[in-house]
Amino acid sequence: MTEPTISLNALAAPLVDALVADAARLRLGLERLDNGCLVVDGGIDVPGGLEAGRRIAQICLGGLGRVSLRGGLAVGGPLGDWPLGVEVSTTDPVLACLGSQYAGWGLSHGEGKGAFQALGSGPARALTGKEPLFAELGYRDHCERAVLVLEVDRRPPAPLVEKIARDCGIAPDGLTLILTPTRSLAGTVQIVARVLEVALHKAHTLGFDLHAIRDGFGSAPLPPPAPDFVTAMGRTNDAILFAGQVQLFVTGSDAAAQDLAERLPSGASRDYGRPFAEVFKAYNYDFFQIDPLLFSPARIRVTALDSGRTFSAGRIDAALLAASFGCAA
């Protein structure tokens, strides 16, 4: 690992401080644990909201990205101009999305029905260096503070919080955990804001050279939350699978750019064609049975910087999106 030129956790720290300072008006909950760790509740016992989710999504990007809420996102079909969408851009898409935002840290404590399980995302991942991905990126962060985002509907047990701090190499009072239930408004925003990240993750899965990706932009409609986990999870996934749009700017040959554009869209997966909640149920709620190539935006554009040519593939599926969002055709 080379010494980092930037620290994701240091860049995210002012964003975390601002989130905490504005917790009351963002309708967030704050709790300081006995060991000093700060827990931010984004929607478990408090309402949270869209703006909270937007700011949490930017924290997930390690201070290297901008997340915006915009109105009138055209998706066509029965949805027409959907009233709200999420847009994502970064100054370093590979590091921001894969090195920080990607939910790549598996966390668990206990056994049986009462076990706590979660996937951690955000800058804290880069302090551990445990994931093989960081060796490929050639990056490892060093910082006395860390922030980790967990998509959960209950607080992590104290022993797990201690373990997270140890793995990050920091004192517990330097750790901030942000909890965002899938069914919450904040959780909905921060999940859909992964539209660019899922494209980069699939590009990595396909074996595309990450060093060739120079910039990127993504957008997706923001779905209505749902009171139950499976429906809420399905809608946030479907917003990306059926209407997410991403443009990547890459170096290299036109042939490589065209191949990436054609293989990236979610429609290239064998499991495409039904709302995600139905697919999940068909596989007996086992994520690992689902085709991993399904997780990608609906429409892709790849611009080859060396030639200036742009290659497009995929399409928005308004009918499937309407079925997922619970809107009448």
N, C-alpha and C positions, 0 to 999 in steps of 0.2 A: 504494500500500500504506500502510495506517495502521500506526503503531507498535504492536506486539503488547502486550497487557496481561499475557500470560504467555509464557514461553519453554518450548516442548516439550522442547528439549534440556536446559535447566536442570532441568526437573522430572524428566526421565528419568535425569539424572546420578547421583543417590543410588541409584537402582535398579541402575544399571550397576555402581557401586562395590560394592554389596552382593553382586551376582552374582559379581563378581571375587573378593571376599573369601571367598565360600563355594564357590569353584570346586572345591576338592578334594572336599568332601562332596556336591556336585551332580554329580560325575564329569565335569567340564568341563575342556578343555585351554586353556592360556594361552600365547601366544607374543607377545613384543615384537619387532617388526620393526626392522631397522636404522634406519629413519626415525622410529621412535618409536611408530608405530601399534600398538595392542593388538588382537590377533586372538583371539577366543574361539571355540574349537571346541566345537560343541554336539552332535557325533555322527559326525564323520569318522574320527578316530583314537581316540576315547574313547567310552564308553557313553552319557554324558548320562543323561537320564531324564525322567519326567513332570513332576516339580517344576521342573526346569531349563526345560522347555518352557513351563510356566505363567508363570514369572518373565520369560522372554524375551518372551512374548506381552504382558505388562504393559508391558515396555519399549517394545515396538512401538506401544503406545497412547499413548506420550509422557507417561506419568505421570498421565494423565487417566482411566484405566480400572482395573477390577478383573476379574481372571480367576480363576475357581474351578473345581476339580475336584470333581465330586459323583458319588455312586453311585446305582444303581437308576433310570436314566433310562428311563421306559416308552416303548417304541416299538411294541409289539404284534407280532402275527404270530409267525414262528418265533424271533425274537430275544427276545420277551417283555420283561423288564426287563433292558436292556443294562447291564452292571456299572459302566460309567463314562461320564461325560459332561462337557462343558465349558460353563460359563456365563460370560457377558460382560456387564458393565454399565459405563457411563462417566458422567462428570459433564458431558461435552460431546461427544456422539456424532459430530457432523459434524467437529469439529477432531481429535478423537482417532482416528477411523476413517479419514476421507478425508485429513486433513492430516498424518497420521503413519503409521497402520498399513497403508494401501493400498500395494501394491507397484507404484508408479508410476514409478520411476526406472530406465530401461533402461540397463544397463551392458554394455560389451563391450570386448574387447581381442584383437587378432590376427585371423587369417583361417583358413579351412579347418577341418579336423577338430579341430585343436588350439586353436581359438579359445575364449576364455572369455566366456560370456554369463550374465547374471543380471539379476534384477529386484530393486532395492533397496527396502526398506520401513523405516519407523521415522522418528524425529524429524529425522534428517539431511536428509531431503527438503525440509523447510521452510526450510533455510538457503540452498538454491540458488535457489528461486523459478522454476525453469525450466519446470515443468509449468503449463500454462494453468489448471489447477484452482485454483492458489493465488491467481490474480487474481480468480477467482470468489469464493473464500473471503475475500479481502481480508486475507490473512495472510502474513507473512514473518518468520521467526525470526531472532534475532541472539544468538549464543552462541559462546564460545571452545572449547566441546566439542561433539562430535557422536557419535551412535551410529547405525549402519546395520545392518540385518539382511538377510542374503543366504541364500536357499534354494538352497544349492549343496553339492556333495560334494567340492569341491577348493578350495584357497586361491586367492584372486585374485592375479594377477601384480603385482609391485611398481609398474610404471608406472601401472596402473589405480588402485592405492591412492593414489598421489600425485595422480592426477587427481581422485579423490573428495574429497580434502582441499582441493585448490585450488578446486573447484567450491563447496565449503562455506565457503570463505573462512577456513579455519583452518590451523594448523600440523598436520602429520601426527601429532605426539605428542598432539594433542587428539582424535584420531579413534579410535573403537572399532568394530571390525567383528565381528559375531556371525554365525557360519556354522551353519546348521541343515539338514542333508540331509533330503529328503522322507521317506526310508526310516527315519529315526531316531525314537526316542520323543519327543525334544524337538521335532523338526520336525513330527511329527504333531500335537502339542498346539498349537503356534503357528499352524499352518495352519487347523485346525478352529476356533481362537479367532477367526477372521475371519468367523464367522457373521453378526455384526451389521454388519461392514464391507461384506460383499457386498450386503446389503440396501440400505445407504445408497448404494453405488456404482450399483446398479441404479435406485434412485429418482432419482439424478442423471441417469443415462442416459435415463430416461423423461421428464425435464424437470420433475420435481417441485421446487418451491422449497425449497432446502436450509435457508434461514433459517426455514422453518416447522417444521422438525424440532427439537423441544425435548428429547426424551429417548428412550432406547431400551434394550432388553434382548434378549439372544439366548442360545440354548442349542443344543447338538448332541451326539450321541453321539461318543465317541472311538473310532475304528476301530483294529483291530490293524494294526501296521506290516507292510510287505511287503518282501522283500529286493530286489525289482527296482523301478526308478523308476516305470514306467508304472502298475503295480498299486498302488504306494504312493500315487502322485498321484491315481489314480482313487478310492481309498478315502477319502482326505481330502476330495475334492470331493463324493463321494456322501454322506458324513456330513451335509453341509450341504444338498445338492440333494434328498435323500430324507427327511431327518429333522430338518433345522435348523428352529428356531422362533424367530421374532422378533416383538416387540411394539414399535411406534413410537408416540410421543405427539406429535401435530402440532397446529398452529394452523390456522385457516382453515375453509372450509366443509365440511359433511358430504359433499357431493358429491365434493370433491377427495380427502377421506380414503378414501371408499369406492372411488373409482377407483384410488387407489394400492394399496389392499389387494387389489383384484382383479387388478391387472397385475403385482404384485411376485412372486408365487410362481414357483418354477422350472418348475412344471407348465404354465405359460403359454407355454413355449418350444417351438418346432417340433422341437428336438432332445431333448426330454424322453422318457424311456421305456426307456432302456438304461443300464447302468452306464457311468460316464464313460470308463473305459478303452476300452470298445467304441466309443463315439462318437469318441474321439480316434483310434483305429486306423482307423475308417471314413473319416476325413478325412485319412488318410496322415500322421498326427501333426502336423498343421498347426493350431495354436490359432486362427489367424485365420479359418479356415473354419467354426468352430463358432459357432452362434448366440450372440451375447454376452448375450442375454436369458436364457440357460440358467443363468447364474451367479447364483443367488439361493437363499434358504432355501425349504424345502418348504411351510411354513405361516406365514402372516402375520396379525397383528392390528394394526390401526391405530386408535388412539383419538383422536377429535377433541376437543381440550381445550375448545373453545368451547361444545360441546353436551353433552359427556360420553358420546357414543355411540361404540361400538367396532364396527368392521367386520372380518370374518374371511374368509380365502380360503385355498385350498390344502389339502394333506393330507400326512400321513406315509405313505410307501410302504414298509412293512416287508419286503415280498417282494423288491423291488429292492435294498434295503439288505442283506438277508441274502445275496443273490447276490453283491453287491460285497464283503462282509466275509468271504466264504468259509465261511459257516455253513450247515449242513445244514437243509433245510426240515422 
